[in-house]
Amino acid sequence: MSEELDLNKIREKITVLDQKLLELFAQRRALTLNVAKSKAHQIRPVRDQQREQELLVRLITEGKKLGLDAHYVTSIFQTIIEDSVLNQQAYLQQLANPNIQVPTVSVAFLGDKGSYSYLACHKYFSRRAEKIIETGCQSFGEIMQLVEAGHVDYGMLPIENTSSGSINEVYDILQHTNLSIVGEITRPIEHCLLTSVNTSLDKIKTIYAHGQPFSQCSNFLDKQQGIRIEYCDSTADAMARVYELQDETVAVIGSEEGGQLYKLHALEKAIANQAENHTRFILVSRKPVEVAEQIPAKTTLILATGQNPGALVECLLVLKNNGINMCKLESRPIQGRPWEEMFYLDVEANLKSLTLQDTLRELTVITNFIKVLGCYPIEHISPTKVPGSALADA
Ligand SMILES: C=C(O[C@@H]1C=C(C(=O)O)C=C[C@H]1O)C(=O)O
């Protein structure tokens, strides 16, 4: 066989190229960290979407000359840019909070190894800490207690999901805590039906899962006949039980990535009602953080208004008049005060900014109760769009 078609030889060449690509990625990462240092001096925002767009258009043009599809080039570089922006944000946050706990952090989360919260912790701290000391918990209340008592530095809690909405239990807990929200992370939730032994869908008689995945996969579950549903405290708990059973009639709803930790494999993938299924998690800690000026910030407030007509509208007008964008509004009952509501607001503003300080002063006058739950970096990096003309002739 000619050397050109020798599989092992070709693979060796690919391995060499991949190694070079990795080294180039690392070099680019190091350069963008220098960019962050320069921005720290100049107090320029981390994100520069005009620069990103110019860069993407140039790369698409150059890529086409090399026979590379425009969408391929765009998606690779959008991933690289997202990493670069998040890395710069993490660096600037360290500078703004020199007392932040690193390089080893301890964090409490729901479930055990493999739960969605466990995966969110690992993703969140991957660019912030070298080592994570993990504590899996059985309830959200337990997570809060561990952080409040100083047994762990952080707690990771899911707060909302794009299919099933807000997680009320977490919102309710936040009414009664002294902890601060110090970070957020949104993760795609890709539900699969996982099994511990080789089997087929028609043999499955029992499905184990946490309540949230069940509601998010209700359409798939409705189509399965004669299946018993077994509710578990967490996805990890459900996966551990299915692993122990080694039974061809049982399955669990969980992520493929988490399932690998329990030697489970996917019998069915993408079983969620909505193809785009994402959960936003919040990170809580005893001490609030400062958000560097170069980073887009979000502040979460809770407030209670009087029972007079238009009381909430008055609050929202204060935001409008101060040019502050509200990205989330939620309400929950106040315990012990029937029919009275606590409002939860996420606003896109830095707590240090004069505008938000003025806004809070104005809100304090017209509310019965107001409290800042935390100010933290916005973690979601929406990809920069490239003009259609650049993508044409792909
Ligand atoms: C690296 C920079 O920061 C950000 C990241 C970019 C990148 O990784 O190419 C480009 C623009 C900015 O949004 C920069 O400003 O050059």
The ligand as a MOL file (V3000), in Angstrom:
LIG
                    3D

  0  0  0     0  0            999 V3000
M  V30 BEGIN CTAB
M  V30 COUNTS 16 16 0 0 0
M  V30 BEGIN ATOM
M  V30 1 C -9.3620 39.4050 22.5510 0
M  V30 2 C -10.2030 40.4150 22.6440 0
M  V30 3 O -11.3580 40.3760 23.4630 0
M  V30 4 C -12.5910 39.7830 23.0500 0
M  V30 5 C -12.3040 38.4980 22.4040 0
M  V30 6 C -11.9590 38.4750 21.0910 0
M  V30 7 C -11.1850 37.3180 20.5370 0
M  V30 8 O -11.0010 36.3320 21.2420 0
M  V30 9 O -10.7430 37.4010 19.3960 0
M  V30 10 C -12.2830 39.5710 20.2740 0
M  V30 11 C -12.9110 40.6740 20.7660 0
M  V30 12 C -13.3420 40.7680 22.1550 0
M  V30 13 O -14.7310 40.5420 22.2330 0
M  V30 14 C -9.9840 41.6840 21.9250 0
M  V30 15 O -10.6220 42.6850 22.2640 0
M  V30 16 O -9.1370 41.7040 21.0100 0
M  V30 END ATOM
M  V30 BEGIN BOND
M  V30 1 2 1 2
M  V30 2 1 2 3
M  V30 3 1 2 14
M  V30 4 1 3 4
M  V30 5 1 4 5
M  V30 6 1 4 12
M  V30 7 2 5 6
M  V30 8 1 6 7
M  V30 9 1 6 10
M  V30 10 2 7 8
M  V30 11 1 7 9
M  V30 12 2 10 11
M  V30 13 1 11 12
M  V30 14 1 12 13
M  V30 15 2 14 15
M  V30 16 1 14 16
M  V30 END BOND
M  V30 END CTAB
M  END
